[in-house]
Amino acid sequence: MSGEGSPTTHYQSQPLDCHDVRVAVVAASWHDQVMDGLIAGAMRAMTDFKVEAPGVVRVPGSFELPVVAAALAEKGYEAVVALGVVIRGGTPHFEYVCSSATDGLNRVALDHGVAIGFGLLTCDTEEQALDRAGLEGSREDKGYEAAAAALVTATALRRIRRRYETE
């Protein structure tokens, strides 16, 4: 199971106040049930972290996540939560999409200095994706986790930037 070994997350039991963090969710459109769960999980995290007005942008698929995340970063978003799911098939398409989306999101984070919540599920089966989607009966809530990670990271980046602006 992918969640094995995950850290105990203090910020999930006592979320930070991120009411003034500018955050957006960019979500793929494939696999409706899984995506609905991921988006709902991300929105629960936004509520828990007191985010006032998260933006939500839908894109056709996971391959398109990085370019829209970059556009959001360029518009001043401090955190972007990227949600998608790619399920392995019988062709190399899975590897290409997973690699491109992952590399692209990493590039956005590094090039723009923006927190990226990595909520791209890369699964062998639909059952594995459903088990991570935060739905009733799911063992994990990757949408929530990705949003929480982005918000905590955005807060850390703010602290670092403020500290070194005054030095």
ROSE-4610 file (N, C-alpha, C; in Angstrom, 1 decimal, always signed):
// ROSE-4610
residu = [M/M/M/S/S/S/G/G/G/E/E/E/G/G/G/S/S/S/P/P/P/T/T/T/T/T/T/H/H/H/Y/Y/Y/Q/Q/Q/S/S/S/Q/Q/Q/P/P/P/L/L/L/D/D/D/C/C/C/H/H/H/D/D/D/V/V/V/R/R/R/V/V/V/A/A/A/V/V/V/V/V/V/A/A/A/A/A/A/S/S/S/W/W/W/H/H/H/D/D/D/Q/Q/Q/V/V/V/M/M/M/D/D/D/G/G/G/L/L/L/I/I/I/A/A/A/G/G/G/A/A/A/M/M/M/R/R/R/A/A/A/M/M/M/T/T/T/D/D/D/F/F/F/K/K/K/V/V/V/E/E/E/A/A/A/P/P/P/G/G/G/V/V/V/V/V/V/R/R/R/V/V/V/P/P/P/G/G/G/S/S/S/F/F/F/E/E/E/L/L/L/P/P/P/V/V/V/V/V/V/A/A/A/A/A/A/A/A/A/L/L/L/A/A/A/E/E/E/K/K/K/G/G/G/Y/Y/Y/E/E/E/A/A/A/V/V/V/V/V/V/A/A/A/L/L/L/G/G/G/V/V/V/V/V/V/I/I/I/R/R/R/G/G/G/G/G/G/T/T/T/P/P/P/H/H/H/F/F/F/E/E/E/Y/Y/Y/V/V/V/C/C/C/S/S/S/S/S/S/A/A/A/T/T/T/D/D/D/G/G/G/L/L/L/N/N/N/R/R/R/V/V/V/A/A/A/L/L/L/D/D/D/H/H/H/G/G/G/V/V/V/A/A/A/I/I/I/G/G/G/F/F/F/G/G/G/L/L/L/L/L/L/T/T/T/C/C/C/D/D/D/T/T/T/E/E/E/E/E/E/Q/Q/Q/A/A/A/L/L/L/D/D/D/R/R/R/A/A/A/G/G/G/L/L/L/E/E/E/G/G/G/S/S/S/R/R/R/E/E/E/D/D/D/K/K/K/G/G/G/Y/Y/Y/E/E/E/A/A/A/A/A/A/A/A/A/A/A/A/A/A/A/L/L/L/V/V/V/T/T/T/A/A/A/T/T/T/A/A/A/L/L/L/R/R/R/R/R/R/I/I/I/R/R/R/R/R/R/R/R/R/Y/Y/Y/E/E/E/T/T/T/E/E/E]
num = [1/1/1/2/2/2/3/3/3/4/4/4/5/5/5/6/6/6/7/7/7/8/8/8/9/9/9/10/10/10/11/11/11/12/12/12/13/13/13/14/14/14/15/15/15/16/16/16/17/17/17/18/18/18/19/19/19/20/20/20/21/21/21/22/22/22/23/23/23/24/24/24/25/25/25/26/26/26/27/27/27/28/28/28/29/29/29/30/30/30/31/31/31/32/32/32/33/33/33/34/34/34/35/35/35/36/36/36/37/37/37/38/38/38/39/39/39/40/40/40/41/41/41/42/42/42/43/43/43/44/44/44/45/45/45/46/46/46/47/47/47/48/48/48/49/49/49/50/50/50/51/51/51/52/52/52/53/53/53/54/54/54/55/55/55/56/56/56/57/57/57/58/58/58/59/59/59/60/60/60/61/61/61/62/62/62/63/63/63/64/64/64/65/65/65/66/66/66/67/67/67/68/68/68/69/69/69/70/70/70/71/71/71/72/72/72/73/73/73/74/74/74/75/75/75/76/76/76/77/77/77/78/78/78/79/79/79/80/80/80/81/81/81/82/82/82/83/83/83/84/84/84/85/85/85/86/86/86/87/87/87/88/88/88/89/89/89/90/90/90/91/91/91/92/92/92/93/93/93/94/94/94/95/95/95/96/96/96/97/97/97/98/98/98/99/99/99/100/100/100/101/101/101/102/102/102/103/103/103/104/104/104/105/105/105/106/106/106/107/107/107/108/108/108/109/109/109/110/110/110/111/111/111/112/112/112/113/113/113/114/114/114/115/115/115/116/116/116/117/117/117/118/118/118/119/119/119/120/120/120/121/121/121/122/122/122/123/123/123/124/124/124/125/125/125/126/126/126/127/127/127/128/128/128/129/129/129/130/130/130/131/131/131/132/132/132/133/133/133/134/134/134/135/135/135/136/136/136/137/137/137/138/138/138/139/139/139/140/140/140/141/141/141/142/142/142/143/143/143/144/144/144/145/145/145/146/146/146/147/147/147/148/148/148/149/149/149/150/150/150/151/151/151/152/152/152/153/153/153/154/154/154/155/155/155/156/156/156/157/157/157/158/158/158/159/159/159/160/160/160/161/161/161/162/162/162/163/163/163/164/164/164/165/165/165/166/166/166/167/167/167]
x = [+0.8/+0.0/+0.9/+0.5/+1.4/+1.5/+0.5/+0.5/+1.4/+2.0/+2.8/+4.1/+4.4/+5.6/+5.4/+4.1/+3.9/+4.1/+4.6/+4.8/+3.6/+3.7/+2.6/+2.5/+1.4/+1.3/+0.5/+1.3/+0.8/-0.2/+0.2/-0.6/-2.0/-2.2/-3.5/-4.4/-3.8/-4.6/-4.8/-3.9/-4.0/-3.6/-4.5/-4.1/-3.7/-2.8/-2.4/-3.6/-3.5/-4.4/-3.8/-4.4/-3.9/-5.0/-5.7/-6.8/-6.3/-5.0/-4.5/-3.6/-3.5/-2.7/-3.5/-2.9/-3.6/-3.3/-4.3/-4.2/-5.2/-4.8/-5.7/-5.5/-6.5/-6.5/-6.6/-5.8/-5.9/-6.1/-7.2/-7.7/-8.0/-7.5/-7.8/-9.2/-9.7/-11.1/-11.3/-10.3/-10.5/-10.8/-11.6/-12.0/-12.8/-14.0/-14.9/-15.0/-15.2/-15.4/-14.2/-13.0/-11.8/-11.5/-11.7/-11.4/-12.4/-13.6/-14.6/-14.1/-13.6/-13.1/-11.8/-10.9/-9.7/-10.0/-10.9/-11.3/-12.0/-12.9/-13.6/-12.6/-11.6/-10.6/-9.8/-9.4/-8.6/-9.5/-10.8/-11.6/-11.8/-11.8/-11.9/-10.7/-9.5/-8.3/-8.3/-8.9/-9.0/-9.8/-10.9/-11.8/-11.0/-10.4/-9.6/-8.5/-7.9/-6.8/-7.3/-8.6/-9.2/-8.9/-8.7/-8.5/-9.8/-9.8/-11.0/-11.6/-10.8/-11.3/-10.4/-10.3/-9.4/-10.0/-9.1/-9.6/-9.6/-10.4/-10.4/-10.5/-9.5/-9.4/-9.4/-10.3/-10.3/-9.6/-8.8/-8.1/-8.5/-8.2/-8.6/-8.0/-6.7/-6.1/-4.9/-4.2/-3.0/-1.8/-1.7/-0.6/-0.7/-1.9/-2.1/-1.9/-1.7/-1.6/-0.4/+0.8/+1.9/+1.7/+1.2/+1.1/+0.1/-0.9/-1.9/-1.4/-0.6/+0.0/+1.0/+1.7/+2.7/+1.9/+0.8/+0.1/-0.5/-0.9/-1.4/-0.3/+0.9/+2.1/+2.4/+2.4/+2.7/+1.7/+0.4/-0.6/-0.5/+0.5/+0.7/+0.1/-0.3/-0.8/+0.5/+0.4/+1.5/+1.5/+0.3/+0.2/-0.7/-0.3/-1.1/-1.2/-2.4/-2.7/-3.0/-2.2/-2.4/-3.0/-4.2/-4.9/-5.1/-4.8/-5.1/-4.9/-5.3/-5.1/-4.8/-3.7/-3.4/-3.3/-4.1/-4.2/-3.5/-2.6/-1.8/-2.6/-2.2/-2.9/-1.9/-2.2/-1.3/-0.3/-0.1/+0.9/+1.8/+2.8/+3.8/+3.2/+1.9/+1.3/+1.3/+1.1/+1.2/+2.5/+3.6/+4.9/+5.1/+4.7/+5.0/+4.2/+2.9/+2.1/+2.5/+2.8/+3.2/+4.5/+5.5/+6.8/+6.7/+5.9/+5.8/+5.1/+4.0/+3.3/+4.1/+4.8/+5.6/+6.8/+7.5/+8.6/+8.2/+7.0/+6.5/+6.1/+5.4/+5.0/+6.3/+7.3/+8.5/+9.2/+9.2/+9.7/+9.0/+7.7/+6.9/+7.3/+7.4/+7.8/+9.1/+10.1/+11.5/+11.6/+11.0/+11.2/+10.4/+9.3/+8.4/+8.5/+9.1/+9.2/+7.8/+7.0/+5.6/+5.4/+4.6/+4.4/+3.4/+3.8/+2.9/+2.5/+1.2/+0.7/+0.5/+1.3/+1.3/+0.3/-0.9/-2.0/-2.2/-1.2/-1.3/-1.2/-2.3/-2.3/-1.8/-0.9/-0.3/-0.5/-1.6/-2.0/-2.1/-2.0/-2.1/-3.5/-4.4/-5.8/-6.7/-8.0/-8.9/-9.2/-9.2/-9.4/-8.4/-7.1/-6.1/-6.4/-6.8/-7.1/-8.3/-9.3/-10.5/-10.1/-9.1/-8.7/-7.9/-7.4/-6.6/-7.4/-8.6/-9.4/-10.1/-10.1/-10.8/-12.3/-12.7/-14.2/-14.5/-15.8/-16.2/-15.7/-15.0/-14.4/-12.9/-12.4/-11.1/-10.1/-9.0/-8.0/-7.1/-7.1/-6.3/-7.1/-6.7/-7.3/-6.2/-5.8/-4.6/-4.9/-6.2/-6.6/-6.3/-6.8/-6.5/-5.0/-4.3/-2.9/-2.1/-2.5/-1.8/-2.1/-3.3/-3.6/-2.9/-3.0/-2.3/-0.8/-0.2/+1.3/+1.6/+0.7/+0.9/+0.8/-0.2/-0.4/+0.7/+1.2/+2.3/+3.6/+3.8/+5.0/+4.9/+3.8/+3.6/+3.9/+3.4/+3.7/+5.2/+5.8/+7.3/+8.0/+7.6/+8.3/+8.1/+6.9/+6.7/+7.6/+7.7/+8.6/+10.1/+10.5/+11.9/+12.1/+11.2/+11.3/+11.2/+10.4/+10.3/+11.6/+12.1/+13.3/+14.5/+14.6/+15.8/+15.6/+14.4/+14.1/+14.7/+14.6/+15.1/+16.5/+17.2/+18.6/+19.5]
y = [-1.2/+0.0/+1.2/+2.2/+3.4/+4.2/+4.2/+5.1/+4.5/+3.3/+2.8/+3.6/+3.9/+4.7/+6.2/+6.7/+8.1/+8.7/+10.0/+10.6/+10.9/+10.9/+11.4/+12.9/+13.4/+14.8/+15.6/+16.4/+17.3/+18.3/+18.8/+19.8/+19.3/+18.0/+17.5/+17.4/+17.2/+17.2/+18.7/+19.6/+21.0/+21.8/+21.9/+22.6/+24.1/+24.6/+26.0/+26.9/+28.1/+29.1/+29.7/+29.4/+29.8/+30.7/+31.5/+32.3/+33.2/+33.6/+34.6/+34.0/+32.7/+32.0/+32.0/+32.4/+32.4/+31.0/+30.2/+28.8/+28.4/+27.5/+27.0/+25.5/+24.9/+23.5/+23.3/+22.6/+22.2/+20.7/+20.3/+18.9/+18.4/+17.2/+16.5/+16.1/+15.6/+15.3/+13.8/+13.0/+11.6/+10.9/+9.8/+9.0/+9.8/+10.1/+11.0/+10.7/+9.4/+9.1/+9.4/+9.0/+9.2/+10.7/+11.4/+12.9/+13.6/+13.2/+13.8/+13.6/+12.5/+12.2/+13.0/+13.1/+13.9/+15.4/+15.9/+17.3/+17.6/+16.7/+16.9/+16.8/+16.0/+15.9/+17.2/+17.7/+19.0/+20.1/+20.1/+21.2/+21.0/+19.8/+19.6/+20.2/+20.0/+20.5/+22.1/+22.6/+24.1/+24.6/+23.9/+24.3/+24.2/+23.1/+22.9/+23.9/+24.3/+25.3/+26.7/+26.9/+28.2/+29.0/+28.3/+29.0/+29.6/+30.9/+31.6/+31.5/+31.5/+31.4/+30.7/+29.3/+28.6/+28.6/+28.8/+28.7/+27.2/+26.9/+25.5/+25.6/+24.9/+24.9/+23.4/+23.1/+21.7/+21.7/+20.7/+20.4/+19.1/+18.8/+17.5/+16.3/+16.3/+15.1/+15.5/+14.5/+14.8/+15.4/+15.1/+15.7/+17.2/+17.8/+19.2/+19.9/+19.2/+19.8/+20.8/+20.4/+21.4/+22.7/+22.8/+24.1/+25.0/+24.4/+25.2/+25.6/+24.7/+25.0/+26.2/+26.2/+27.3/+28.6/+28.6/+29.8/+30.3/+29.5/+29.9/+30.5/+29.9/+30.4/+31.8/+32.0/+33.3/+34.3/+33.9/+34.9/+35.1/+34.6/+35.0/+34.0/+32.8/+31.8/+31.3/+31.2/+30.7/+29.2/+28.6/+27.1/+26.7/+25.6/+24.9/+23.5/+23.0/+21.6/+20.9/+20.0/+19.3/+17.9/+17.7/+16.4/+15.7/+14.5/+13.7/+12.2/+11.4/+10.0/+9.4/+8.5/+7.8/+6.3/+5.5/+4.1/+3.3/+2.4/+1.7/+0.9/+1.0/+0.2/-0.7/-1.1/-2.1/-1.5/-0.1/+0.6/+1.4/+2.0/+2.8/+4.2/+4.5/+5.8/+6.1/+5.2/+5.4/+6.0/+5.4/+5.9/+7.3/+7.6/+8.9/+10.0/+9.7/+10.7/+10.9/+9.9/+10.0/+10.7/+10.4/+11.0/+12.5/+12.8/+14.2/+15.1/+14.6/+15.3/+15.6/+14.5/+14.6/+15.6/+15.4/+16.3/+17.7/+17.9/+19.2/+19.9/+19.2/+19.8/+20.2/+19.3/+19.6/+20.9/+21.0/+22.2/+23.4/+23.4/+24.5/+25.0/+24.0/+24.3/+25.0/+24.4/+25.0/+26.3/+26.4/+27.6/+28.8/+28.5/+29.6/+29.8/+28.9/+29.0/+28.9/+28.1/+27.9/+26.5/+26.4/+25.1/+24.3/+23.1/+22.3/+21.1/+20.9/+19.7/+18.6/+17.6/+16.5/+15.5/+15.6/+14.7/+13.9/+13.5/+12.7/+11.2/+10.5/+9.1/+8.4/+7.5/+6.6/+5.2/+4.6/+3.3/+2.2/+1.0/-0.1/-0.4/-0.2/-0.5/+0.6/+0.6/+1.6/+1.4/+0.1/-0.2/+0.5/+0.5/+1.2/+2.7/+3.3/+4.7/+5.0/+4.2/+4.5/+4.4/+3.5/+3.3/+4.5/+5.4/+6.5/+7.8/+7.8/+8.9/+9.7/+9.1/+9.8/+9.6/+8.6/+8.3/+7.4/+7.3/+6.4/+5.0/+4.5/+3.2/+3.2/+4.4/+4.5/+4.4/+3.9/+3.8/+5.1/+5.9/+7.1/+8.2/+9.5/+10.7/+11.5/+11.2/+11.9/+13.3/+13.6/+15.0/+15.9/+15.4/+16.1/+16.3/+15.2/+15.2/+16.1/+16.1/+17.0/+18.5/+18.8/+20.2/+20.6/+19.7/+20.1/+20.3/+19.4/+19.5/+20.9/+21.2/+22.5/+23.7/+23.7/+24.8/+24.9/+23.8/+23.8/+24.3/+23.8/+24.2/+25.7/+26.2/+27.6/+28.5/+28.0/+28.7/+28.7/+27.6/+27.5/+28.5/+28.5/+29.4/+30.9/+31.2/+32.6/+32.9/+32.0/+32.3/+32.5/+31.7/+31.8/+33.1/+33.4/+34.7/+35.9/+35.9/+37.1/+37.2/+36.1/+36.1/+36.7/+36.3/+36.7/+38.0/+38.5/+39.9/+40.9/+40.6/+41.6/+41.4/+40.4/+40.3/+40.9]
z = [+0.0/+0.0/+0.0/-0.8/-0.9/+0.3/+1.2/+2.4/+3.5/+3.3/+4.4/+4.5/+5.8/+6.1/+6.0/+5.7/+5.7/+7.0/+7.1/+8.4/+9.1/+10.4/+11.3/+11.0/+10.6/+10.2/+11.2/+12.0/+13.0/+12.3/+11.1/+10.5/+10.1/+10.0/+9.7/+10.9/+12.1/+13.3/+13.8/+13.5/+13.8/+12.6/+11.6/+10.4/+10.6/+9.8/+9.8/+9.4/+9.8/+9.3/+8.0/+6.8/+5.5/+4.8/+5.6/+5.0/+4.0/+4.1/+3.1/+2.1/+2.0/+1.0/-0.3/-1.4/-2.7/-3.3/-3.4/-3.8/-4.8/-5.8/-6.8/-6.9/-7.4/-7.7/-9.2/-9.8/-11.2/-11.3/-11.9/-11.9/-13.2/-13.5/-14.8/-14.8/-16.0/-16.1/-16.3/-16.6/-16.7/-15.4/-15.5/-14.3/-13.3/-13.7/-12.9/-11.4/-11.1/-9.7/-8.9/-9.4/-8.7/-8.6/-9.7/-9.6/-8.7/-8.7/-7.7/-6.3/-6.0/-4.6/-4.3/-5.3/-5.1/-4.9/-5.7/-5.6/-4.3/-3.9/-2.6/-1.4/-1.5/-0.5/-0.4/-1.5/-1.6/-1.0/-1.3/-0.8/+0.7/+1.3/+2.7/+3.4/+2.7/+3.3/+3.3/+2.2/+2.1/+3.2/+3.5/+4.7/+6.0/+6.2/+7.4/+7.6/+6.6/+6.6/+6.5/+6.4/+6.4/+5.1/+4.0/+2.7/+2.3/+2.0/+1.8/+0.4/-0.7/-2.0/-3.0/-2.8/-3.7/-5.1/-6.1/-7.5/-7.9/-8.8/-9.4/-10.9/-11.5/-13.0/-13.4/-14.4/-14.9/-16.2/-16.5/-17.7/-18.3/-19.6/-20.1/-19.4/-19.2/-18.6/-17.8/-17.3/-16.4/-17.2/-18.5/-19.2/-19.2/-19.1/-19.2/-17.8/-16.8/-15.4/-15.3/-15.8/-15.6/-16.3/-17.5/-18.2/-17.5/-17.0/-16.3/-14.9/-14.3/-13.0/-13.2/-14.3/-14.6/-14.8/-15.5/-15.7/-14.4/-13.5/-12.2/-11.4/-11.4/-10.7/-11.2/-12.5/-13.1/-12.7/-12.4/-11.9/-10.4/-9.8/-8.4/-7.3/-7.8/-6.8/-6.1/-4.8/-3.9/-3.8/-4.1/-4.0/-5.1/-5.7/-6.8/-6.4/-6.3/-6.0/-7.4/-7.8/-9.1/-8.8/-9.4/-9.2/-10.5/-10.5/-11.7/-11.4/-12.4/-12.3/-13.6/-13.6/-14.8/-14.4/-15.2/-14.9/-16.0/-15.6/-16.5/-17.5/-18.8/-19.8/-20.4/-21.7/-22.3/-23.2/-23.2/-24.1/-23.2/-23.8/-23.0/-22.7/-23.1/-22.9/-21.4/-20.5/-19.1/-18.6/-19.0/-18.6/-19.2/-20.4/-21.0/-20.2/-20.0/-19.3/-17.9/-17.2/-15.8/-15.7/-16.5/-16.5/-16.9/-17.9/-18.4/-17.3/-16.8/-15.8/-14.5/-14.1/-12.9/-13.1/-14.2/-14.5/-14.7/-15.4/-15.6/-14.3/-13.4/-12.1/-11.3/-11.3/-10.6/-11.2/-12.5/-13.1/-12.7/-12.7/-12.3/-10.8/-9.9/-8.6/-8.5/-9.2/-9.1/-9.9/-11.1/-11.9/-11.3/-10.7/-10.2/-8.7/-8.0/-6.5/-5.8/-6.4/-5.9/-5.3/-4.3/-3.7/-4.6/-5.0/-5.8/-4.9/-4.8/-4.1/-5.2/-5.0/-6.0/-5.7/-6.4/-6.2/-7.5/-8.2/-9.4/-9.0/-9.1/-8.8/-10.1/-9.9/-11.0/-10.5/-11.0/-10.5/-11.6/-11.1/-12.1/-12.4/-11.5/-11.7/-11.2/-11.6/-11.2/-9.7/-9.2/-7.8/-6.9/-7.4/-6.6/-6.5/-7.7/-7.7/-6.8/-6.8/-5.9/-4.5/-4.1/-2.8/-2.2/-3.1/-2.8/-2.9/-3.4/-3.8/-2.7/-1.5/-0.4/-0.4/-1.1/-1.1/+0.1/+0.3/+1.4/+1.1/+2.1/+2.0/+1.4/+1.0/+0.6/+1.8/+1.6/+2.6/+2.7/+1.7/+1.7/+1.0/+1.3/+0.8/+0.2/-1.0/-1.6/-2.1/-2.3/-2.6/-1.4/-0.2/+1.0/+1.3/+1.2/+1.4/+0.5/-0.7/-1.7/-1.4/-1.0/-0.7/+0.6/+1.6/+2.9/+2.7/+1.9/+1.6/+0.9/+0.0/-0.7/+0.2/+1.1/+2.0/+3.0/+3.6/+4.5/+3.8/+2.6/+1.9/+1.5/+1.1/+0.8/+2.0/+3.2/+4.4/+4.8/+4.6/+4.8/+3.9/+2.6/+1.6/+2.0/+2.5/+3.0/+4.1/+5.1/+6.3/+5.8/+4.9/+4.4/+3.7/+2.8/+2.0/+2.9/+3.9/+4.8/+5.6/+6.1/+6.9/+6.1/+4.9/+4.1/+3.4/+3.4/+2.9/+3.9/+5.1/+6.2/+6.5/+6.0/+6.4/+5.4]
